[in-house]
Amino acid sequence: MKVYEHVRTYIVENGLDPDVIAQRADIPTGTFRKLLSGECILYADDLRAICLALDVSPETFLKRS
């Protein structure tokens, strides 16, 4: 599973609103949706912002499965 898939799964499983997370991460909503779908590359800076918005460690999404 790729990192963006882990992020997307986390958001869905926890019933979170992607638009709210995008706003907290200061990532435009359209870009955030593209990141979660794999249409855009999820860079380290994006992951850091998302993790801060979700209040989780990056390791949450870097595990291998």
Backbone as ProteinMPNN parsed JSONL, in Angstrom:
{"seq_chain_A": "MKVYEHVRTYIVENGLDPDVIAQRADIPTGTFRKLLSGECILYADDLRAICLALDVSPETFLKRS", "coords_chain_A": {"N_chain_A": [[0.858, -1.182, 0.0], [0.556, 2.193, -0.813], [1.822, 5.366, 0.463], [-0.048, 7.501, 0.202], [-2.362, 6.012, 0.04], [-2.505, 4.889, 2.565], [-2.94, 7.226, 4.051], [-5.428, 8.065, 2.991], [-7.031, 5.851, 3.718], [-6.865, 6.014, 6.512], [-8.209, 8.437, 6.97], [-10.8, 7.812, 6.017], [-11.491, 5.557, 7.622], [-11.581, 6.739, 10.113], [-13.666, 8.434, 9.902], [-13.343, 11.082, 9.063], [-13.523, 14.389, 7.664], [-12.36, 15.061, 4.547], [-12.112, 17.641, 3.426], [-11.946, 19.326, 5.619], [-9.567, 18.439, 6.778], [-7.802, 19.099, 4.724], [-8.007, 21.885, 4.807], [-6.997, 22.4, 7.397], [-4.408, 21.51, 6.983], [-3.523, 23.359, 5.259], [-3.658, 22.977, 2.506], [-4.828, 23.249, -0.738], [-8.177, 22.231, -1.416], [-8.818, 20.805, -3.811], [-6.278, 19.96, -4.631], [-5.602, 18.403, -2.436], [-7.451, 16.316, -2.634], [-6.53, 15.197, -5.009], [-4.033, 14.345, -4.138], [-4.797, 12.328, -2.36], [-5.881, 10.523, -4.099], [-3.824, 9.714, -5.613], [-3.194, 11.064, -7.89], [-1.538, 13.234, -7.794], [1.828, 13.783, -6.728], [2.709, 12.879, -3.478], [4.486, 14.733, -1.516], [7.126, 15.027, 0.956], [6.804, 17.369, 2.487], [4.07, 17.827, 2.187], [3.047, 15.532, 3.431], [3.966, 15.971, 6.014], [2.469, 18.281, 6.731], [-0.109, 17.225, 6.59], [0.025, 15.273, 8.589], [0.423, 16.907, 10.834], [-2.035, 18.227, 10.797], [-3.718, 16.108, 11.338], [-2.795, 15.333, 13.744], [-0.984, 13.188, 14.145], [1.791, 10.899, 13.98], [4.206, 10.778, 11.318], [5.04, 8.164, 10.901], [2.803, 6.659, 11.165], [1.733, 6.43, 8.638], [3.752, 5.413, 7.146], [4.233, 2.77, 7.487], [4.687, -0.55, 6.322], [2.64, -2.718, 4.377]], "CA_chain_A": [[0.0, 0.0, 0.0], [1.336, 3.427, -0.915], [1.598, 6.303, 1.558], [-1.317, 8.223, 0.029], [-3.446, 5.066, 0.332], [-2.585, 4.824, 4.033], [-3.572, 8.469, 4.507], [-6.837, 8.002, 2.598], [-7.677, 4.838, 4.555], [-6.954, 6.576, 7.861], [-9.272, 9.45, 6.964], [-12.085, 7.125, 5.857], [-11.764, 4.71, 8.786], [-11.85, 7.575, 11.281], [-14.838, 9.261, 9.619], [-12.938, 12.478, 8.995], [-13.895, 15.124, 6.456], [-11.138, 15.436, 3.826], [-12.049, 19.088, 3.216], [-11.491, 19.918, 6.886], [-8.155, 18.097, 6.909], [-7.107, 19.926, 3.736], [-7.963, 23.251, 5.331], [-6.052, 22.406, 8.528], [-3.063, 21.282, 6.448], [-3.259, 24.473, 4.357], [-3.516, 22.434, 1.161], [-6.093, 23.461, -1.453], [-9.042, 21.049, -1.405], [-8.64, 20.039, -5.046], [-4.954, 19.337, -4.574], [-5.658, 17.372, -1.4], [-8.175, 15.174, -3.21], [-5.616, 14.573, -5.967], [-3.015, 13.651, -3.353], [-5.398, 11.118, -1.799], [-6.213, 9.591, -5.172], [-2.594, 9.336, -6.294], [-3.021, 11.85, -9.117], [-0.41, 14.133, -7.527], [2.846, 13.19, -5.867], [2.637, 13.275, -2.075], [5.834, 15.071, -1.075], [7.349, 14.989, 2.405], [6.197, 18.558, 3.094], [2.625, 17.596, 2.226], [2.791, 14.533, 4.468], [4.175, 16.625, 7.311], [1.316, 19.146, 6.975], [-1.263, 16.349, 6.84], [0.217, 14.668, 9.909], [0.146, 17.949, 11.827], [-3.488, 18.46, 10.788], [-4.366, 14.938, 11.936], [-2.144, 15.115, 15.04], [-0.403, 11.843, 14.163], [3.173, 10.793, 13.542], [4.346, 10.284, 9.934], [5.198, 6.721, 10.919], [1.452, 6.088, 11.029], [1.466, 6.201, 7.227], [4.935, 4.87, 6.485], [4.325, 1.332, 7.724], [4.5, -1.394, 5.126], [1.62, -3.763, 4.546]], "C_chain_A": [[0.898, 1.236, 0.0], [0.947, 4.389, 0.197], [0.258, 7.025, 1.401], [-2.511, 7.309, 0.311], [-3.611, 4.895, 1.839], [-3.291, 6.054, 4.589], [-5.069, 8.431, 4.215], [-7.607, 7.022, 3.479], [-7.872, 5.355, 5.971], [-8.111, 7.566, 7.947], [-10.646, 8.792, 6.886], [-12.437, 6.339, 7.112], [-12.092, 5.516, 10.034], [-12.997, 8.555, 11.047], [-14.531, 10.75, 9.546], [-13.336, 13.092, 7.66], [-12.614, 15.566, 5.748], [-10.998, 16.947, 3.612], [-11.546, 19.806, 4.468], [-9.997, 19.652, 7.079], [-7.329, 18.937, 5.94], [-6.943, 21.356, 4.245], [-6.957, 23.351, 6.477], [-4.612, 22.268, 8.052], [-2.626, 22.413, 5.522], [-2.895, 23.981, 2.951], [-4.846, 22.671, 0.45], [-6.883, 22.146, -1.568], [-8.853, 20.183, -2.646], [-7.316, 19.299, -5.075], [-4.956, 18.191, -3.57], [-6.364, 16.126, -1.929], [-7.304, 14.441, -4.243], [-4.505, 13.818, -5.252], [-3.556, 12.318, -2.841], [-5.738, 10.083, -2.864], [-4.967, 9.127, -5.929], [-2.353, 10.087, -7.591], [-1.866, 12.83, -9.01], [0.576, 13.402, -6.625], [2.701, 13.757, -4.457], [4.068, 13.481, -1.582], [5.912, 15.075, 0.448], [6.714, 16.19, 3.098], [4.679, 18.427, 3.202], [2.283, 16.611, 3.343], [2.946, 15.138, 5.851], [2.967, 17.486, 7.676], [0.072, 18.32, 7.303], [-1.16, 15.729, 8.227], [-0.036, 15.672, 11.026], [-1.355, 18.208, 11.929], [-4.241, 17.328, 11.476], [-3.856, 14.646, 13.35], [-1.669, 13.665, 15.188], [1.041, 11.922, 13.677], [3.222, 10.329, 12.084], [4.495, 8.763, 9.861], [3.87, 5.979, 10.795], [1.195, 5.681, 9.587], [2.633, 5.563, 6.48], [5.119, 3.383, 6.714], [4.085, 0.572, 6.44], [3.417, -2.429, 5.419], [1.562, -4.631, 3.313]], "O_chain_A": [[1.883, 1.299, 0.736], [-0.116, 4.255, 0.802], [-0.492, 7.145, 2.369], [-3.554, 7.776, 0.77], [-4.732, 4.77, 2.333], [-4.131, 5.948, 5.483], [-5.884, 8.731, 5.088], [-8.71, 7.327, 3.934], [-8.931, 5.155, 6.566], [-8.897, 7.53, 8.893], [-11.559, 9.178, 7.616], [-13.557, 6.44, 7.614], [-12.803, 5.033, 10.916], [-13.271, 9.408, 11.891], [-15.358, 11.581, 9.921], [-13.467, 12.393, 6.655], [-11.857, 16.367, 6.296], [-9.884, 17.471, 3.616], [-10.804, 20.784, 4.374], [-9.253, 20.539, 7.496], [-6.264, 19.434, 6.307], [-5.873, 21.954, 4.125], [-6.156, 24.285, 6.521], [-3.7, 22.842, 8.646], [-1.489, 22.426, 5.051], [-1.973, 24.482, 2.306], [-5.896, 22.323, 0.991], [-6.303, 21.083, -1.793], [-8.74, 18.962, -2.54], [-7.248, 18.144, -5.495], [-4.379, 17.134, -3.824], [-5.913, 15.006, -1.691], [-7.34, 13.214, -4.334], [-4.08, 12.759, -5.715], [-2.861, 11.302, -2.882], [-5.868, 8.897, -2.561], [-5.051, 8.248, -6.787], [-1.408, 9.781, -8.318], [-1.28, 13.214, -10.022], [0.198, 12.516, -5.858], [2.585, 14.968, -4.273], [4.771, 12.52, -1.269], [4.892, 15.121, 1.136], [6.145, 16.049, 4.181], [4.077, 18.86, 4.184], [1.342, 16.83, 4.107], [2.158, 14.856, 6.754], [2.49, 17.428, 8.809], [-0.702, 18.678, 8.191], [-2.149, 15.667, 8.957], [-0.636, 15.334, 12.046], [-1.883, 18.389, 13.027], [-5.268, 17.552, 12.116], [-4.42, 13.815, 14.062], [-1.915, 13.01, 16.201], [1.447, 12.896, 13.043], [2.361, 9.559, 11.659], [4.115, 8.149, 8.864], [3.824, 4.823, 10.375], [0.51, 4.689, 9.338], [2.506, 5.215, 5.306], [6.063, 2.79, 6.191], [3.345, 1.029, 5.569], [3.294, -2.94, 6.532], [0.766, -5.569, 3.255]]}, "name": "protein", "num_of_chains": 1, "seq": "MKVYEHVRTYIVENGLDPDVIAQRADIPTGTFRKLLSGECILYADDLRAICLALDVSPETFLKRS"}
